[in-house]
Amino acid sequence: MTKNTASAPSSEDAPAQSPAAQRTPTSLHDVVTLLHLNLIPLLEPEDARSLLLCYQHTPLSRGVRNAIATHGLKRFYDRDEAHFGNGCMGDWHRLVPVSPVGGRSGRCACIYDSRTKRNIVPEELPLPRILDARAHLLEAMCLIGEGINPHCFRGLQMDRNFDLRQYGVLQPMLFSLATAVEREQQQTTDGTEEQSERIDVDDVDELTRLLDSQEAGFGTRFFSPTNQSRQPAGMVEAHWRGIHVDLATNATTCQFCDNNTDAMLEGPKSLQYRAAEYQFMLRQHCRDVYQPLKKFMVRHLKHIHYVRPSPGWNDAGSRFRGHEWLDLIAGFTPGGVLCGVYLTNVEIPTNWMGFRVSLAPGAYSFEAIDLMRLRIAN
């Protein structure tokens, strides 16, 4: 008795695969590359940043990355009124602000169209394209939105005695050093040849040189050892230099608050105020503004410095009126973007001072002090 066995089909007998079955499956990378112009209008800046981070190891083309990053920056331009390169009060992408924002809530109306009641966002932004600069600027803007901007455009009471009110306001700034690199390339080549792949943020000499090339003496002043070792000149600087950040425990302490608060008092103490009331006045904002801000910057930035301007630098010309100071607190992102805040002191309208919502967290209330004076007087 013979056993029937089925013979295996030969390759010639196998059914032919359709062209669709032979194609490589479409990846998300392909979709983003082909349809990014349709995709990016749906993205908020934070979404655009996350999308770019997803493709660090399988990079998108330079044109696609620039398009995605530019869209995110345009959303910031419109949403947060960060008017990059516009040369106005709201131009955040400057080493030195055109004008202190002060108590104006960070709003700039230079792009507002009263006819359509909408902001006019330009088709192109005057920002560098080399060294993935726009993606790095988008990353820096998202950092500002996350942990820096919440502390900006609100009044800081920096009184050093109860008889003289002093106010400051933080305003955000950022500047891509790719701007300086791109400018150098345009001066030495036809602008199409990249001489480096990235900005080395560990090379302090190179950072200094690039900053100085954009604003004379800026980098030298920023990294000056003297600037970091001298005694604080104001309340914010006194707190900032006294704050210690422990990232391992996510804790902060302020040596100025704990030990040296009285060192910043101006003039003799008045007997009508208790020592605890003086200390409360001088410690305001530190726990709620200065310590969280420094912890965030230490976590995300390198070479963080508190920089005071050189004497008299903002007294000449019409850009400043001489009563503002522009202390800079900033550090560098890994992508070569200087990122931080300017502390400005401006003439704040009296009626603006009265709005408690406009004061930064940790402020003491005027009413409490007035009641205390009444209590002592009686």
Backbone hydrogen bonds, N-H to C=O, Kabsch-Sander energy under -0.5 kcal/mol:
donor,donor_aa,acceptor,acceptor_aa,energy
4,N,2,T,-0.5
13,D,10,S,-0.8
14,A,10,S,-1.0
21,A,18,S,-0.6
22,Q,18,S,-1.3
23,R,19,P,-0.8
23,R,20,A,-0.5
31,V,27,S,-1.9
32,V,28,L,-2.8
33,T,29,H,-2.3
34,L,30,D,-2.7
35,L,31,V,-2.9
36,H,32,V,-0.9
38,N,35,L,-1.0
39,L,35,L,-1.9
40,I,36,H,-2.7
42,L,39,L,-2.0
43,L,40,I,-1.8
47,D,44,E,-0.5
48,A,44,E,-2.3
49,R,45,P,-2.3
50,S,46,E,-2.0
51,L,47,D,-2.4
52,L,48,A,-2.1
53,L,49,R,-2.1
54,C,50,S,-1.5
55,Y,51,L,-0.6
55,Y,52,L,-0.9
56,Q,53,L,-1.1
65,R,61,S,-2.5
66,N,62,R,-2.7
67,A,63,G,-2.0
68,I,64,V,-2.4
69,A,65,R,-2.8
70,T,66,N,-2.7
71,H,67,A,-1.9
72,G,68,I,-1.9
73,L,69,A,-2.4
74,K,70,T,-2.4
75,R,71,H,-2.0
76,F,72,G,-1.7
77,Y,73,L,-2.3
78,D,74,K,-2.0
79,R,75,R,-3.6
80,D,76,F,-1.9
82,A,76,F,-1.2
83,H,81,E,-1.1
83,H,90,G,-1.9
84,F,82,A,-2.0
86,N,83,H,-2.3
91,D,88,C,-1.7
92,W,90,G,-1.1
94,R,92,W,-2.1
104,R,101,V,-1.2
107,R,104,R,-1.7
112,Y,109,A,-1.3
113,D,118,R,-2.9
114,S,112,Y,-0.8
117,K,113,D,-2.2
118,R,113,D,-1.0
120,I,111,I,-2.9
121,V,119,N,-0.7
127,L,125,L,-2.4
132,D,129,R,-0.6
133,A,130,I,-1.9
136,H,132,D,-1.9
137,L,133,A,-2.5
138,L,134,R,-2.3
139,E,135,A,-2.2
140,A,136,H,-2.2
141,M,137,L,-2.6
142,C,138,L,-2.2
143,L,139,E,-1.9
144,I,140,A,-2.5
145,G,141,M,-2.5
146,E,142,C,-1.9
147,G,143,L,-2.6
148,I,143,L,-0.5
148,I,144,I,-1.8
149,N,144,I,-3.7
151,H,148,I,-1.9
152,C,149,N,-2.0
153,F,170,L,-2.7
155,G,358,S,-2.8
156,L,168,G,-3.2
157,Q,155,G,-0.6
158,M,156,L,-0.7
158,M,166,Q,-3.1
161,N,164,L,-0.5
164,L,161,N,-0.6
168,G,156,L,-2.0
169,V,344,T,-2.3
171,Q,342,Y,-2.4
173,M,340,G,-2.2
174,L,92,W,-2.0
175,F,338,L,-2.1
177,L,336,G,-2.5
179,T,176,S,-1.8
181,V,177,L,-1.8
182,E,178,A,-3.0
183,R,179,T,-2.0
184,E,180,A,-2.2
185,Q,181,V,-2.3
186,Q,182,E,-2.1
187,Q,183,R,-1.4
188,T,184,E,-1.4
189,T,185,Q,-3.2
191,G,185,Q,-0.6
194,E,192,T,-0.6
200,D,198,R,-0.6
201,V,199,I,-1.0
203,D,200,D,-1.4
204,V,202,D,-1.1
207,L,203,D,-2.2
208,T,204,V,-2.7
209,R,205,D,-2.2
210,L,206,E,-2.5
211,L,207,L,-2.3
212,D,208,T,-2.6
213,S,209,R,-1.8
214,Q,210,L,-0.8
214,Q,211,L,-0.8
215,E,211,L,-2.3
218,F,215,E,-2.6
221,R,217,G,-2.3
222,F,218,F,-2.4
223,F,219,G,-2.2
224,S,221,R,-0.8
228,Q,224,S,-0.9
229,S,225,P,-1.2
230,R,226,T,-1.5
238,A,234,G,-2.1
239,H,235,M,-2.2
240,W,236,V,-3.0
241,R,237,E,-2.6
242,G,238,A,-1.0
242,G,239,H,-0.5
243,I,239,H,-1.1
243,I,240,W,-0.8
244,H,253,T,-3.0
246,D,251,A,-3.0
247,L,245,V,-0.7
250,N,246,D,-1.1
251,A,246,D,-1.8
253,T,244,H,-2.0
255,Q,242,G,-3.1
258,D,254,C,-2.0
259,N,255,Q,-2.4
260,N,255,Q,-0.9
260,N,256,F,-0.6
263,A,260,N,-1.6
264,M,261,T,-1.5
265,L,262,D,-1.5
266,E,160,R,-1.7
267,G,265,L,-0.5
273,Y,270,S,-1.6
278,Y,274,R,-1.7
279,Q,275,A,-2.4
280,F,276,A,-2.3
281,M,277,E,-2.0
282,L,278,Y,-2.3
283,R,279,Q,-1.7
284,Q,280,F,-0.7
284,Q,281,M,-0.6
286,C,283,R,-1.5
287,R,283,R,-0.5
289,V,285,H,-2.9
290,Y,285,H,-1.5
291,Q,286,C,-3.0
293,L,289,V,-2.2
294,K,290,Y,-2.5
295,K,291,Q,-2.4
296,F,292,P,-2.2
297,M,293,L,-2.3
298,V,294,K,-2.8
299,R,295,K,-1.8
300,H,296,F,-1.4
301,L,297,M,-2.8
302,K,332,F,-2.4
305,H,330,A,-2.5
307,V,305,H,-0.6
307,V,328,L,-3.5
308,R,306,Y,-0.5
313,W,310,S,-1.9
315,D,312,G,-1.4
322,G,314,N,-0.6
327,D,343,L,-1.4
328,L,307,V,-2.9
329,I,341,V,-2.8
330,A,305,H,-1.8
331,G,339,C,-2.2
332,F,302,K,-3.0
333,T,337,V,-2.3
336,G,333,T,-2.0
338,L,175,F,-2.8
338,L,336,G,-0.5
339,C,331,G,-3.2
340,G,173,M,-2.3
341,V,329,I,-2.8
342,Y,171,Q,-2.9
343,L,327,D,-3.0
344,T,169,V,-2.9
344,T,342,Y,-0.6
345,N,325,W,-0.7
346,V,344,T,-0.5
348,I,346,V,-1.0
353,M,349,P,-1.6
354,G,350,T,-1.0
355,F,352,W,-1.2
356,R,354,G,-0.9
358,S,355,F,-1.5
359,L,356,R,-1.5
360,A,155,G,-3.1
363,A,360,A,-1.2
369,I,365,S,-1.3
370,D,366,F,-2.6
371,L,367,E,-2.6
372,M,368,A,-2.0
373,R,369,I,-2.4
374,L,370,D,-2.1
375,R,371,L,-2.5
376,I,372,M,-2.4
377,A,373,R,-2.7
378,N,374,L,-1.7
